Amino acid sequence: MSPPGTGKTMLAKRLPTIIPPLTLEEALETTKIHSVAGKIDDHTALMTKRTFRSPHHTISDNAIV
């Protein structure tokens, strides 16, 4: 576990900006998962951006990588 303020959340927020865009297959899968989980409504089109989940402040360095 690393201490608060070491940049875990900052790193996680920046990660989607350096990885490639979703392929069509990934976009379909992501949309399906979010739909089943109730995270999107019926009027939402295909998800084309990678999602971000804020890590808990107690996450370890190994877990974030």
Secondary structure as UniProt FT lines:
FT   TURN            4..5
FT   HELIX           8..18
FT   HELIX           24..36
FT   TURN            37..38
FT   TURN            42..43
FT   TURN            57..58
FT   HELIX           61..64
//
